[in-house]
């Protein structure tokens, strides 16, 4: 039973986590104002965003924000959030930016004078390129502009630094991070984790209050004994301790473990 409770707790934590959210605090106003950008809605499982350079130099760029491209094997292997392929053959050229390789992307605002205009990510973890017989890491600056849905984007490469400037427009890049569905993206509005937490905060106090009233009226209890499932709450510190020990031990059952084998 304790193992089930632990697994449920871990699942709730993972479900509520947000992996691609940026909060910009404008301290030039009093009180400071926060702008939230949630780009998780732009992640796709297929029909990835496609980009080209202008002028065209024979390359096609495939992008999957907040995740990586999987329709080209080498892109998937390199966990490429931006992948460069040949326009003619579709052959892999390079990982321009990786979602999982170190260092992680850094966040920033596109225009501090107009914070609602969008946010940007800077990646310094692409494949090696050669410039004047010197190795350089491919750098990518992804600018997510607040606007209408676009399935394509533009790429401008600085050959002297091997830096790729990418511009894409999306309603999910607007402060607040919500917008209509766009060709493979998710629905706008609150995430499932946010809805779950709101429901939890609303339901738990009602459950405790109604339970206390019921046990007091029907069972004649008083004080702490009127609390619903009082034994569980008394045992909760031990459950937390056991769960922490179980997690830090690599989820392996020890000789004194209270967990049941699955």
N, C-alpha and C positions, 0 to 999 in steps of 0.2 A: 504493500500500500504506500509506503514511504517513497519507494522508487517511482511509483506512478505520479505522486505529488511533485517530486523533483523534476521529472520529465516535463510535466505540465507547466511548471514554473519556467524552465528553460525555453520551452516552446513559446510561451507568452512573451518573454523577453526578446526573442529573436523576431517574433511577428511584429512587435511594436517598434523595432529598430528602424532607423532611417539612414540609408547609406549614402545618399546623394543630396544632402540638404545644406544650404549655406545661409547663414544669418549675418546680414551687414548692419552694423550699428552706426547711424549717422550722429556723431557727437557734435556736429556744428549747430544743432538745434537744441533747445532746452524746453522740456526734458529730451534726452536722446531718443531717437526713433529707430526701431528695428525694421528691417526689410528681409523677408524670408523667401528664398528661392528653392523650390523643391523640383529637381529635375528627374526624379524617379519615374515620373509619368512619361518621360521621353524614351525610356528603355523599351526595346522591342525584342521579340523572339524570331522575327522574320521581317522581310521587306524593309531592310535597314536603310538609313539615310545615305544618299549617294551624292558625291561632290566631284567637281572638276576645277582645274586651273584655267585662268583666263590671262594670256592666251593658252590654248590647249597644248600640252606637251606630251600627250600620249599616255597619261596616267588617269586612273579612276580611283577615287577615295571612298571607302565604305566606313560608316560611323555608327556606333551603337552607344549612346551616352549612358554612363553609369553602369556599364557592363562591357562585354566584348563581342566581337564579330565571330560568328561560328560557321558561316557558309563557305569560308575558305579555310582549309585545314591549317595552313601556316599562320593565318590570322588568329585562329582559335588557340593554337599552341602558344603563341606569343601574347595571349590575352589582350589583343589589340582593340582598344576602344576606337582608334582610327587606324585603318589599314590601307596601304597603298598597293594597287595592282595594275597590271598592264591593261590599257583600254582595248588593245587588239586581241590579246589571248586570254586575259583574265588571270594570268600567272602572278603569283605573289611577288612583290617587290620589297616591301619593308613594313615593319610595324612603326607607325609614326608616333603613336602614344599608347601606352599600356595601362589597363585599368588596375592590374595587380602588382606590377613590378615596382620596386622602389626607385626613387622616392615617390611618395604619393603626390597627387596633383595638389597644387595650391589654388585657393579661391581668391577672387577679387571682384570688384565692381567695374562695370564697363565705363560708367560716367558718374563720378561722385556728385556732379552738379545735378544729375537726373537719375537718382538711385533706382527708380522704377523701370529704367530702360533695359535692364538685364544684368546678368552676371557672367563671369568668365572663369575658365579653368586653365591653368598652365601646367603642362606635363614636360618633365625633363628626363624621360625614361624610354625614349624611342630607340630604334636600332642605330648602330653606328653608321655615319656617312663620312665620306672623304672630301675634304675641301683643301685645295692647295697642298696635297700630300699630307694633310693632318687629319687625324680622327676627331670627329665631333659627334656628340649625341644629338639625335633628332629631337628638336623641341617643338611642341605644339601648343598654340594658344587658341582655345576654343571659346569663341564669343557667342553666348546664347542671348539673342536680342528679343525683347518683348515685341510680339507681333502675331500675325496670322500663321496658321500651320504651313510649314514647308517640308517637303520630303527630300529636297535637295539643298546643297550648301555650296559655298564658294571657297576656294583655296588659293592663297597667295603664298608662294615660297620665296624666302630670302636665301638665295644661293650662297651668300657670303657667310651665313651663320647656320644654315640648315634649319631654319625656323619656319614652321608652317602656321600661317594665320588663317583660321577657319571662322567663317561667319554663317550663322544659321538663325532663322527666326522661328519662334514658337510661342503660343500663349502660356506654356508651362514655364517660360523664362521670365514671365511677368512677376513682380513681387506678389507673393501669395502662392505661386506655383500651381494654379489650377487653370483649366481651360477645357474646351471641347475635345472629344476623341479625335486623333489624327492619324489615320492609316497605320494602325498597329500599336499606337500608344494606348495608355490606360485611360480610364474615365477620370474626369476632374473631380475636385471636391476633397473631402476628408478621406484619408487612407483608412484601410481596415483596422490598423493598429490604433489610430486615433479614436475611431468609433468604439472599439472594444474598451479602451481606457475610460471614455466618457460613460459608457454603460456601467462599467465596474464601479466608478466613483458614485454614480447615482443609485445603483442597486444595493451595494453593500450596506450603507447606513439604514436604508429601508428594511433590509433583511434583519439587521441587528435589532432595530426598534420594534418591529412586529414580533420577532422571536421573544424578546424580553417581556413584552406585554402578554403574549400567549402563555409563557411559562409562569408568569406571576399570577394570572387569572385562573388558569386551568390546573397547574401543578402546585400552586401556592408557594413558589420559591421566592427568595428575596436576595438582594445584594448581587454578588458576582455569579451566584448559582442561576440567576435568571438569564444569563448570557447564553445565546444559542451555541450548542456544541462547545460548551465550556471546557471539556476535556481536551478538545483539539487545540484550543488557544493556550491551555496550560502546557501542552506538549510542543507548541510551535517553536520555542527556542531550541529544543532538542532536534526537531526536524530540520531547522536551518543549519545547525551544527553538523548533523549527519550529511545533509546535502552538500555543504561546503567541503567536508572531508571526502565525500564520494567523488566530487568534481575534481578536486586537486590531486586525487590519487589516480587520475586518468580514467575514471568510471570503472575501476576494477574492484571486485568484491574482496574485502579483506577478511581476516580470520574472525574479527569481531563485528562484522557488518550486519546490519539489520535488514538489508535488502534481500529480496528474493531473486533467485536466478530466473532469467527469462528463457 
